[in-house]
Amino acid sequence: MADTDPVEREQAEELRRTVLRKSLRRERARRRRDDSIWSWLGTFGLVGWTVVIPTLLGLAFGLFLDNRIDTSISFAITFLITGAAVGVSMAWYWVRQESRGDDDR
């Protein structure tokens, strides 16, 4: 590696650190697979809040617009559905990232 550019060397070292960090994280996750029901409930709650918060924010924004703008369109319903869709997609993405097997990485 004596002929290697210092920038390339730094990039290679950063890649090595990243791979090591992710490898250690994966090993810790494997050892914790037998966690208690509390761990499972915590994950379930986290996914729930990932859906609830965007839904409530969408509803609040929709109600704000309904009070400010006089139209036949219900912004509350529109942004409630939009917030729920955003929350579900965020939860789906998070669950997929966390449940990926080693073969997919």
C-alpha positions in Angstrom: 0.0 0.0 0.0 3.0 2.3 -0.2 2.1 3.4 -3.6 -1.5 4.2 -2.6 -2.8 7.8 -2.6 -3.4 9.2 0.9 -7.0 10.0 -0.1 -7.6 6.4 -1.2 -5.9 5.1 1.9 -8.3 7.2 4.1 -11.3 6.0 2.1 -10.2 2.4 2.6 -9.7 2.9 6.3 -13.1 4.5 6.6 -14.7 1.5 4.8 -12.9 -0.9 7.1 -14.2 1.0 10.2 -17.7 1.0 8.8 -17.7 -2.7 8.0 -16.3 -3.5 11.5 -18.9 -1.3 13.2 -21.8 -3.0 11.2 -20.3 -6.4 11.9 -20.2 -5.8 15.6 -23.7 -4.5 15.6 -25.0 -7.6 13.7 -23.2 -9.9 16.2 -24.8 -8.0 19.2 -28.2 -8.3 17.5 -27.7 -12.1 17.0 -26.9 -12.6 20.7 -30.0 -10.6 21.7 -32.5 -12.6 19.6 -33.7 -14.3 22.8 -34.8 -11.0 24.4 -37.8 -10.7 26.6 -41.3 -9.7 25.7 -40.4 -6.2 26.8 -38.0 -5.8 24.0 -40.6 -7.0 21.5 -43.2 -4.6 23.0 -40.7 -1.7 22.7 -40.2 -2.4 19.0 -43.9 -2.7 18.5 -44.4 0.7 20.3 -41.7 2.3 18.2 -43.3 1.2 15.0 -46.7 2.4 16.3 -45.4 5.9 17.1 -43.7 6.0 13.6 -47.3 5.8 12.2 -49.1 7.9 14.8 -46.9 11.0 14.8 -47.1 11.7 11.0 -50.9 10.9 11.1 -51.5 13.4 13.9 -49.3 16.1 12.3 -51.2 15.6 9.0 -54.6 16.0 10.9 -53.4 19.1 12.7 -52.2 20.7 9.5 -55.4 19.8 7.8 -57.5 21.3 10.6 -55.4 24.4 10.5 -56.0 24.8 6.8 -59.7 24.1 7.2 -60.0 26.9 9.7 -58.1 29.3 7.4 -59.4 28.5 4.0 -63.1 28.2 3.2 -63.4 25.5 0.5 -65.6 22.4 -0.1 -62.4 20.3 0.2 -61.8 18.8 3.6 -58.1 19.4 4.2 -58.3 17.5 7.5 -59.3 14.3 5.8 -56.8 14.8 3.0 -53.8 15.4 5.3 -55.0 12.7 7.8 -54.8 10.1 5.0 -51.5 11.6 3.6 -50.0 11.6 7.1 -51.1 8.0 7.7 -49.6 6.9 4.3 -46.3 8.6 5.1 -46.2 7.0 8.6 -47.0 3.6 7.3 -44.3 3.9 4.6 -41.8 5.0 7.1 -42.7 2.1 9.4 -42.5 -0.3 6.5 -39.1 0.9 5.6 -37.8 0.8 9.2 -39.1 -2.8 9.7 -37.6 -4.0 6.4 -34.2 -2.5 7.3 -34.2 -4.1 10.8 -35.5 -7.5 9.7 -33.2 -8.0 6.7 -31.2 -11.3 6.9 -27.5 -11.5 6.5 -27.9 -12.8 3.0 -29.5 -9.5 1.9 -26.7 -7.3 3.1 
